Every structure is written in C-alpha cells, then in structure tokens.
Amino acid sequence: MDSTICLILGGGEGKRLYPLTKDRSKPAVPLGGKYRLIDIPISNCLNSSLNRILILTQFNSASLNQHVNKTYRFDNFHQGFVDILAAEQNMDSPGWQQGTADAVRKNIKHIMAFRGIRYALILGGDQIYQMDFQKLLQFHIEKNAGVSVAALPCTAKEAVSFGILKVNSDHRIHDFVEKPQNPDQIESLACEDFIRNNFPKTMEPKTHLASMGIYLFDIDILLELLDSNFKDFGHDVIPAAIKKYPVYSFLYNGYWRDVGTVGTFWRANLDFATHQPQFDFYKTRIFTHARYLPPSRFDNCLISHSMVCEGSQMNGARINNSIVGIRSIIREDVLIENSVMMGADFFENDEERGNRLPLGIGENTIIRNAIIDKNARIGSHCHFENLQQIQHFDGEGYNIRDGIIIVPKNSQIPPGTIV
C-alpha cells in the first residue's frame, strides 16, 4: 500500500551486543552466515508489498548505510524505496536522538515530505520473525483503530523485559506498562483467560501479553502524539495513546526473537542450523546483498546440523551445530561446535596478507560455544571453550559475554591461545 510508510528504528547503541556492535550498528550485525539483522524487517515489508521504507540511524551507521545502498535498489520506474535517514542536528533539533519516539520526531519533516501517507508502521531493527503486515493493516482498518500494537504471549517471568499490555475481549488495550518490575503490578496485568482462548496451542504457562515493538499508527494521530515531548514509544507514546485514542492489540502466534543480547543472538543463530528450525530460511524469503561467490569446497570433512554459506573452504574439519558464514576458511583438524563463524568480507592472497596470520582458523584448533566475527585470524593449536564458565571477561583479542566467547571483527589470535 502506497499510503503506508515503514520506519525501521536502527539508531540504538546496541551496548548489550558489544563487541559485535563495536564498529557497527545493531541492525548491521551479520546473521545466519550471510544476512544482516536489518534484512529481516526490510524483507517482511517487501514480502508484505510495502515498499516505502525509511531506516532511522544514529550510532556506527557506516556499514549499515553501505549494506542498504548496495542491496535494496529499485529501478527508475518503481515508486518504492529503502532509504537511510541519518541522525542530524539542525536549528530546530540541535541535540541527538534521545529515544525511539524522539528519533521519529526529529525526522518527521523528512517523513512527511512523501505524499499520500495515511499510516506509519514502526519496526525495530533487532528482531527475528516473519509477519504479513497486510494482515496487521487489515486488522487496524477493521477495528477502526488509531494505533495497533503487535503482541504475543509471554510468561510472568519474562514480563519484566517487555512492554506488557492488558486487553478486553475485543482486543482493545486499556493498560500498558513498559518493563514492569513490581510483582503486584505484573500480577495485575495478567490475562490468562484471553491467552488461553486466543492461543490454544501454547504449551508453556504463558499468562501475559507482550508488545513486539511493532506499532501501526494513523499518521495524524502519530503527529499529534509526537507533538508532546515524548522520548520513547513504549514508555511514553503508547500509554498516552491509550488514554485518548482507540488502541488495539494485533495478536501474533509465530516465531519471534528479540536478539538484543549476545546470549539471545547466539542461540537464535544456532536454532537456524537445527533439523527443523522455528525460523527457516528455506521457507522464508529473506533478501540480502547478492555477492556472486563460488560454491563452498569440502575435503574430508564431517558436518552435522550446520549451515555453511557460499565461498567457504575447509579441509578435514569437524563441524557440529554451527553456522559458517561466507568466505570462511577452516584448516585441517579443526573442531567447531555450537558456534557462529561470520566469515570474511574478502578473499586475500599471500601478498595482500603480508606478515599477518592467514584469514580463518588455523589447523588443530578447537572452538566451542563461540562467536567468531568477520575477518578474524585465529592461529593453529588454539583452544576456545570457556571451561571455567566465565560469564563476563575482556581478554587479549577476545571477549566473553553471557558465557559466550567472542572474537571481534578483524582480530588476530596468536597460535596456541587457550581460553
């Protein structure tokens, strides 16, 4: 629908994903071996025939800008676009963006420069899911809603991490609290009967409705709400909208993951490699940059429950329950388990390498429960396993977060290193 503008929020610092976000924004973090996080919301929009898409950025946005500009190009006779709206200071807004709502407010003149907009779809840039937004639009119109909030069930324990909403039988929201911490308040927001009736296949004892951070606004209502000094959609805008406008919950009963931490990001990637993944790239059309790489090459390897992307080379490797990204090079007698290897941005020859270690993983190296970021150079006879189960640590050339070993982008690990 040409009357809908899609706004993807990609300006956060991504502190909980550090060091994966040391030199890139959170939506630019590689995913599934060949994609980036930003490809998920963009693909959901395009698959829903929504092709007027703006991405709001602020921190470390260079690689995100480059990826979007290379990937999402429409021809001259197409009315759609995927554009970046970088944070800017001007006479009206001299400061930087202070939250999700503030980011939209500071870009509103650019957003409203497009004609014929009736609806604004607000999306996050760090979630993994598949949704037909046309169904959300149809629901919004049928309910005559001013605002619609996509929601799914969660447990009482999970409620502290989400925006929790309470609805009546007609799905109209009459209460909304962002990340409630008070046990009595959490209990008061429970809607077990509603969840039981609307999510009959839910196996876990889920008692609350959680916001997915996906909001659909009538554009005139969004403009009026942003006229106040609100900074955040969850904390400020949605609670204010409930008091004045018809706000409804659009129920979602599919796979959804917020990958805001190293632990959730690592687990989501490993799930892609299972026999029957909940989010299946073979059944869900996800767009990304076309690279025209050669096929992967295997010599005497044993690979199980894993995904290996194009352009990779490996010899005598054993890989289990792992993701191996594009242009990965894995040498003899390497063992990789429960790990995410993001691959490399380029191939190199001996002259280009100079006196550095070669790209990829050296022979006789063991890697378990790790994330190896792009362009890493890991020497031979290394052992990465975190046997002491350390949860948080910063070492020489590596970090540990949520118990996961991370080798940052462009790192060089000397031969014989043990973590």
Secondary structure as the mmCIF struct_conf table of DSSP 4:
data_model
#
loop_
_struct_conf.conf_type_id
_struct_conf.id
_struct_conf.beg_label_comp_id
_struct_conf.beg_label_asym_id
_struct_conf.beg_label_seq_id
_struct_conf.end_label_comp_id
_struct_conf.end_label_asym_id
_struct_conf.end_label_seq_id
TURN_TY1_P TURN_TY1_P1 ASP A 2 SER A 3
STRN STRN1 THR A 4 GLY A 10
HELX_RH_3T_P HELX_RH_3T_P1 LYS A 15 LEU A 17
TURN_TY1_P TURN_TY1_P2 TYR A 18 THR A 21
BEND BEND1 LYS A 22 ARG A 24
HELX_RH_3T_P HELX_RH_3T_P2 LYS A 26 ALA A 28
BEND BEND2 VAL A 29 VAL A 29
STRN STRN2 PRO A 30 LEU A 31
TURN_TY1_P TURN_TY1_P3 GLY A 32 LYS A 34
STRN STRN3 TYR A 35 ARG A 36
TURN_TY1_P TURN_TY1_P4 LEU A 37 ILE A 38
HELX_RH_AL_P HELX_RH_AL_P1 ASP A 39 ASN A 47
TURN_TY1_P TURN_TY1_P5 SER A 48 SER A 49
STRN STRN4 ARG A 52 THR A 57
BEND BEND3 PHE A 59 ASN A 60
HELX_RH_AL_P HELX_RH_AL_P2 ALA A 62 THR A 71
TURN_TY1_P TURN_TY1_P6 ASN A 76 PHE A 77
STRN STRN5 PHE A 81 ALA A 86
BEND BEND4 MET A 91 ASP A 92
BEND BEND5 GLY A 95 GLY A 95
HELX_LH_PP_P HELX_LH_PP_P1 TRP A 96 GLN A 97
BEND BEND6 GLY A 99 GLY A 99
HELX_RH_AL_P HELX_RH_AL_P3 THR A 100 LYS A 106
TURN_TY1_P TURN_TY1_P7 ASN A 107 ASN A 107
HELX_RH_AL_P HELX_RH_AL_P4 ILE A 108 ILE A 111
TURN_TY1_P TURN_TY1_P8 MET A 112 ALA A 113
BEND BEND7 PHE A 114 PHE A 114
TURN_TY1_P TURN_TY1_P9 ARG A 115 GLY A 116
STRN STRN6 TYR A 119 GLY A 124
BEND BEND8 GLY A 125 ASP A 126
STRN STRN7 GLN A 127 TYR A 129
HELX_RH_AL_P HELX_RH_AL_P5 PHE A 133 GLU A 142
TURN_TY1_P TURN_TY1_P10 LYS A 143 ASN A 144
BEND BEND9 GLY A 146 GLY A 146
STRN STRN8 VAL A 147 CYS A 154
TURN_TY1_P TURN_TY1_P11 ALA A 156 LYS A 157
HELX_RH_3T_P HELX_RH_3T_P3 GLU A 158 SER A 161
BEND BEND10 PHE A 162 PHE A 162
STRN STRN9 GLY A 163 VAL A 167
TURN_TY1_P TURN_TY1_P12 SER A 169 ASP A 170
STRN STRN10 ARG A 172 ARG A 172
STRN STRN11 ILE A 173 GLU A 178
BEND BEND11 LYS A 179 LYS A 179
HELX_RH_AL_P HELX_RH_AL_P6 PRO A 183 SER A 188
TURN_TY1_P TURN_TY1_P13 LEU A 189 LEU A 189
HELX_RH_AL_P HELX_RH_AL_P7 GLU A 192 ASN A 198
TURN_TY1_P TURN_TY1_P14 PRO A 200 LYS A 201
BEND BEND12 GLU A 204 GLU A 204
STRN STRN12 HIS A 208 ASP A 218
HELX_RH_AL_P HELX_RH_AL_P8 ILE A 219 LEU A 226
TURN_TY1_P TURN_TY1_P15 ASP A 227 ASP A 227
BEND BEND13 SER A 228 SER A 228
HELX_RH_PI_P HELX_RH_PI_P1 PHE A 233 VAL A 237
HELX_RH_AL_P HELX_RH_AL_P9 ILE A 238 LYS A 244
BEND BEND14 TYR A 245 TYR A 245
STRN STRN13 VAL A 247 LEU A 251
BEND BEND15 GLY A 254 GLY A 254
STRN STRN14 TRP A 256 ASP A 258
BEND BEND16 THR A 261 THR A 261
HELX_RH_AL_P HELX_RH_AL_P10 VAL A 262 PHE A 272
TURN_TY1_P TURN_TY1_P16 ALA A 273 ALA A 273
BEND BEND17 THR A 274 GLN A 276
BEND BEND18 GLN A 278 PHE A 279
TURN_TY1_P TURN_TY1_P17 PHE A 281 LYS A 283
BEND BEND19 THR A 284 THR A 284
HELX_LH_PP_P HELX_LH_PP_P2 LEU A 293 SER A 296
STRN STRN15 ARG A 297 ASP A 299
BEND BEND20 ASN A 300 ASN A 300
STRN STRN16 LEU A 302 SER A 304
BEND BEND21 HIS A 305 HIS A 305
STRN STRN17 MET A 307 VAL A 308
TURN_TY1_P TURN_TY1_P18 GLU A 310 GLY A 311
STRN STRN18 GLN A 313 ASN A 315
BEND BEND22 GLY A 316 GLY A 316
STRN STRN19 ARG A 318 ASN A 320
BEND BEND23 ASN A 321 ASN A 321
STRN STRN20 ILE A 323 VAL A 324
TURN_TY1_P TURN_TY1_P19 ILE A 326 ARG A 327
STRN STRN21 ILE A 329 ILE A 330
TURN_TY1_P TURN_TY1_P20 GLU A 332 ASP A 333
STRN STRN22 LEU A 335 GLU A 337
BEND BEND24 ASN A 338 ASN A 338
STRN STRN23 VAL A 340 MET A 341
BEND BEND25 ASP A 345 ASP A 345
HELX_RH_AL_P HELX_RH_AL_P11 ASP A 350 ARG A 353
TURN_TY1_P TURN_TY1_P21 GLY A 354 ASN A 355
BEND BEND26 ARG A 356 ARG A 356
HELX_LH_PP_P HELX_LH_PP_P3 LEU A 357 PRO A 358
BEND BEND27 LEU A 359 LEU A 359
STRN STRN24 GLY A 360 ILE A 361
TURN_TY1_P TURN_TY1_P22 GLU A 363 ASN A 364
STRN STRN25 ILE A 366 ARG A 368
BEND BEND28 ASN A 369 ASN A 369
STRN STRN26 ALA A 370 ILE A 372
TURN_TY1_P TURN_TY1_P23 LYS A 374 ASN A 375
STRN STRN27 ARG A 377 ILE A 378
TURN_TY1_P TURN_TY1_P24 SER A 380 HIS A 381
STRN STRN28 HIS A 383 PHE A 384
TURN_TY1_P TURN_TY1_P25 LEU A 387 GLN A 388
BEND BEND29 GLN A 391 GLN A 391
STRN STRN29 HIS A 392 ASP A 394
BEND BEND30 GLU A 396 GLY A 397
STRN STRN30 ASN A 399 ARG A 401
TURN_TY1_P TURN_TY1_P26 ASP A 402 GLY A 403
STRN STRN31 ILE A 404 VAL A 407
TURN_TY1_P TURN_TY1_P27 LYS A 409 ASN A 410
STRN STRN32 GLN A 412 ILE A 413
TURN_TY1_P TURN_TY1_P28 PRO A 415 GLY A 416
STRN STRN33 ILE A 418 ILE A 418
#
